[in-house]
Amino acid sequence: MSVQPTIEPCLQQRYVRITNVRSDNLVEFEFSIGDPTLNVELVLSYDQYRIFCARQNAKELTPEQEAQVDYDSLKWRFGQPGVHQ
């Protein structure tokens, strides 16, 4: 069995995806390292969000990446994409 090299998390690309902007100036967003389908949900003020993204050197997901995240989410919720129970 061969050992696959791993990339240190500090070297992997970071991604953000805004999911909601609230009227109280808070930004709800998803943050991921390496794999956009594995993310955490965070809430920061708009100014803090901009600072966070700059410090993390995070890129916003492309529409194609957002679609992949949504597609993957359906698999977790319903067992297979597009199936609603």
Secondary structure, 3 states (H helix, E strand, C coil): CCCCCCCCHHHCCEEEEEEEECCCCEEEEEEEECCCCCEEEEEEEHHHHHHHHHHHCCEECCHHHHHHHHHHHHHHHHCCCCCCC
